[in-house]
Amino acid sequence: MGRGGQQSLARVTVIVRAGAAPMWWLGVLAAATGVLIEGLTGRWVGLYVGAVLFVLSVVVVALVRRRRYDGWAKAASRAGKFDYLQDRAVTVRVWRRSRAWWLVGGFLAAVGVSFAVPVAGGAVLAGAGAGLWLKALLLGRAERAGEELLWVRTDWAGRGSPVGKKVKGFRTTGLAAGDAAPGGARRPRAKVVTRERTTPVTPPVRSRSS
């Protein structure tokens, strides 16, 4: 929280997709390692089971707490005039640093599962990463449809929980605010310049890097 009632805000979709890439690549690496292990069930059984678990992981992760996201989005209030918008890189770094050991543990567990069912553990981890990416994509479509970006107070989100117990609601800004596009992807520099010239930021906000 800033001084004088000012708030530091982080993009909801950036937090959501922050773990997508590391979980995906660690899952792929764990699955590739699992292919080299015969396991108790054999490789082919592991591949079939892994494929099913991958799809289930994508669906579950993409839909979990979706009602909570939609509810906060509908009840969101406009960001204040002097609220600070946290940079995308800072939001991603906070999430990944706070979960570094969790990611390493997940990778090791996925490899360990391969000694029983090859590929399965890696497929679950990769599916979770893909599910986060899909969830961010769906939220991004809603942002474009509503022509508003979703933000959450950093003191409520803590180390990366946009709908955690401490969160009491979302804030919104216009589509041009911040350095991340709808869905949380990095906004192209050229696109930022174009939008700044044609679409004013509503409400006026300032950005900081930490």
C-alpha positions as CSV (number, residue, x, y, z in Angstrom):
1,M,0.0,0.0,0.0
2,G,1.3,3.4,-0.9
3,R,1.2,6.5,1.3
4,G,-1.8,8.7,1.5
5,G,-4.2,5.9,0.6
6,Q,-2.4,5.1,-2.6
7,Q,-2.5,1.4,-3.6
8,S,-0.1,-0.8,-5.5
9,L,-2.0,-3.0,-8.0
10,A,-0.9,-6.1,-9.9
11,R,-2.5,-7.5,-13.0
12,V,-4.7,-10.5,-12.2
13,T,-4.0,-12.3,-15.5
14,V,-0.2,-11.8,-15.1
15,I,-0.3,-13.5,-11.7
16,V,-2.4,-16.3,-13.2
17,R,0.0,-17.1,-16.1
18,A,3.2,-16.5,-14.1
19,G,3.5,-20.2,-13.4
20,A,2.4,-21.4,-16.8
21,A,5.8,-21.4,-18.5
22,P,7.9,-23.0,-15.7
23,M,5.3,-25.6,-15.0
24,W,5.0,-26.5,-18.6
25,W,8.7,-26.9,-19.3
26,L,9.4,-28.7,-16.1
27,G,6.5,-31.0,-16.9
28,V,7.8,-31.7,-20.4
29,L,11.3,-32.3,-19.0
30,A,9.9,-34.7,-16.4
31,A,7.8,-36.5,-19.0
32,A,10.8,-36.9,-21.3
33,T,12.8,-38.3,-18.4
34,G,9.9,-40.7,-17.7
35,V,10.1,-42.1,-21.2
36,L,13.5,-43.4,-20.4
37,I,12.2,-45.3,-17.4
38,E,10.4,-48.6,-17.8
39,G,8.4,-48.2,-14.6
40,L,6.0,-50.7,-13.1
41,T,3.4,-50.4,-15.8
42,G,5.6,-50.1,-18.8
43,R,6.1,-47.1,-21.1
44,W,3.1,-47.5,-23.3
45,V,0.7,-47.7,-20.4
46,G,2.4,-44.7,-18.9
47,L,2.0,-42.8,-22.1
48,Y,-1.7,-43.5,-22.3
49,V,-2.3,-42.6,-18.7
50,G,-0.2,-39.5,-19.0
51,A,-2.3,-38.3,-22.0
52,V,-5.5,-38.7,-20.0
53,L,-4.0,-37.0,-16.9
54,F,-2.7,-34.1,-19.1
55,V,-6.1,-33.3,-20.4
56,L,-7.7,-33.6,-17.0
57,S,-5.1,-31.3,-15.5
58,V,-5.6,-28.7,-18.2
59,V,-9.4,-28.7,-17.6
60,V,-9.3,-28.7,-13.8
61,V,-6.7,-25.9,-13.5
62,A,-8.4,-23.8,-16.1
63,L,-11.8,-24.0,-14.4
64,V,-10.9,-24.1,-10.7
65,R,-12.2,-21.0,-8.8
66,R,-13.6,-19.6,-12.1
67,R,-16.8,-18.5,-10.3
68,R,-14.7,-16.5,-7.8
69,Y,-12.8,-14.8,-10.7
70,D,-16.0,-14.0,-12.5
71,G,-17.7,-12.7,-9.3
72,W,-14.8,-10.3,-8.4
73,A,-14.7,-9.2,-12.0
74,K,-18.4,-8.2,-12.0
75,A,-18.1,-6.4,-8.7
76,A,-14.8,-4.7,-9.5
77,S,-14.4,-1.0,-8.8
78,R,-12.3,1.6,-10.8
79,A,-8.7,2.1,-9.9
80,G,-7.9,5.3,-8.1
81,K,-6.3,8.3,-9.7
82,F,-3.0,7.9,-7.9
83,D,-2.9,4.1,-7.7
84,Y,0.4,2.5,-8.8
85,L,0.4,-0.2,-11.5
86,Q,3.1,-2.8,-10.8
87,D,5.2,-3.8,-13.8
88,R,4.5,-7.1,-15.4
89,A,8.1,-8.3,-14.9
90,V,7.9,-7.5,-11.1
91,T,4.6,-9.4,-10.7
92,V,6.1,-12.5,-12.5
93,R,9.3,-12.4,-10.5
94,V,7.4,-12.2,-7.2
95,W,5.3,-15.3,-8.1
96,R,8.2,-17.4,-9.3
97,R,10.6,-16.5,-6.5
98,S,8.0,-17.4,-3.9
99,R,7.3,-20.7,-5.5
100,A,10.8,-21.7,-6.6
101,W,11.2,-24.6,-4.2
102,W,7.6,-25.7,-4.9
103,L,8.4,-25.9,-8.6
104,V,11.6,-27.9,-7.9
105,G,9.7,-30.2,-5.6
106,G,7.0,-30.7,-8.2
107,F,9.6,-31.6,-10.8
108,L,11.3,-34.1,-8.6
109,A,7.9,-35.7,-7.6
110,A,6.9,-36.0,-11.3
111,V,10.2,-37.8,-12.1
112,G,9.7,-40.0,-9.0
113,V,6.2,-41.0,-10.2
114,S,7.7,-42.2,-13.5
115,F,9.3,-45.1,-11.6
116,A,5.7,-46.4,-11.1
117,V,3.9,-44.9,-14.1
118,P,6.3,-43.4,-16.7
119,V,5.4,-40.0,-18.1
120,A,2.3,-39.6,-15.9
121,G,3.8,-37.2,-13.3
122,G,5.3,-34.9,-16.0
123,A,2.1,-34.9,-17.9
124,V,0.2,-33.7,-14.8
125,L,2.7,-30.9,-14.2
126,A,2.7,-29.8,-17.9
127,G,-1.0,-29.9,-17.9
128,A,-1.2,-27.7,-14.9
129,G,1.0,-25.1,-16.8
130,A,-1.2,-25.3,-19.9
131,G,-4.3,-24.9,-17.7
132,L,-2.9,-21.7,-16.2
133,W,-2.2,-20.4,-19.6
134,L,-5.7,-21.3,-20.8
135,K,-7.2,-19.6,-17.7
136,A,-5.3,-16.4,-18.4
137,L,-6.4,-16.5,-22.0
138,L,-10.1,-16.9,-21.0
139,L,-9.8,-14.0,-18.5
140,G,-8.1,-12.0,-21.3
141,R,-11.0,-12.5,-23.6
142,A,-13.3,-11.3,-20.8
143,E,-11.1,-8.2,-20.4
144,R,-11.3,-7.4,-24.1
145,A,-15.1,-7.9,-24.1
146,G,-15.6,-5.6,-21.1
147,E,-12.9,-3.2,-22.3
148,E,-11.4,-3.2,-18.8
149,L,-8.2,-4.7,-17.3
150,L,-8.4,-6.5,-14.0
151,W,-6.1,-5.6,-11.1
152,V,-5.7,-6.7,-7.5
153,R,-4.0,-5.0,-4.6
154,T,-0.6,-6.4,-4.1
155,D,-1.0,-6.4,-0.3
156,W,-4.1,-8.6,-0.7
157,A,-2.6,-10.9,-3.4
158,G,0.6,-11.4,-1.3
159,R,3.0,-13.5,-3.1
160,G,0.7,-14.4,-5.9
161,S,-2.9,-15.4,-5.0
162,P,-5.3,-13.2,-7.0
163,V,-8.4,-14.8,-5.4
164,G,-6.9,-15.8,-2.1
165,K,-8.6,-15.4,1.3
166,K,-7.2,-11.9,1.8
167,V,-8.5,-10.6,-1.5
168,K,-11.7,-8.5,-1.1
169,G,-12.1,-7.4,-4.7
170,F,-10.6,-6.4,-8.0
171,R,-9.9,-3.0,-9.5
172,T,-10.2,-2.0,-13.2
173,T,-8.5,0.3,-15.6
174,G,-8.8,1.0,-19.3
175,L,-7.2,-1.4,-21.8
176,A,-4.2,0.9,-22.4
177,A,-3.1,0.9,-18.8
178,G,0.1,-1.0,-17.7
179,D,2.7,-2.9,-19.7
180,A,0.7,-6.2,-20.2
181,A,-1.9,-6.9,-22.8
182,P,-5.3,-8.5,-22.0
183,G,-4.6,-12.0,-20.9
184,G,-1.3,-11.0,-19.2
185,A,1.1,-11.3,-22.2
186,R,3.9,-8.8,-22.6
187,R,2.5,-5.8,-24.6
188,P,4.5,-5.0,-27.7
189,R,6.3,-1.6,-27.5
190,A,4.9,-0.4,-30.7
191,K,1.4,-1.2,-29.6
192,V,1.9,0.8,-26.4
193,V,2.9,3.9,-28.3
194,T,-0.1,3.6,-30.6
195,R,-2.6,3.2,-27.8
196,E,-1.1,6.0,-25.8
197,R,-1.7,8.4,-28.7
198,T,-5.3,7.2,-29.5
199,T,-6.8,6.0,-26.2
200,P,-6.4,8.0,-22.9
201,V,-5.9,6.0,-19.7
202,T,-9.0,6.1,-17.5
203,P,-8.5,6.7,-14.7
204,P,-5.1,8.3,-14.8
205,V,-2.6,6.0,-13.2
206,R,1.1,5.9,-12.6
207,S,3.4,2.9,-12.9
208,R,6.3,1.8,-10.8
209,S,8.8,-1.0,-11.2
210,S,8.6,-2.4,-7.6
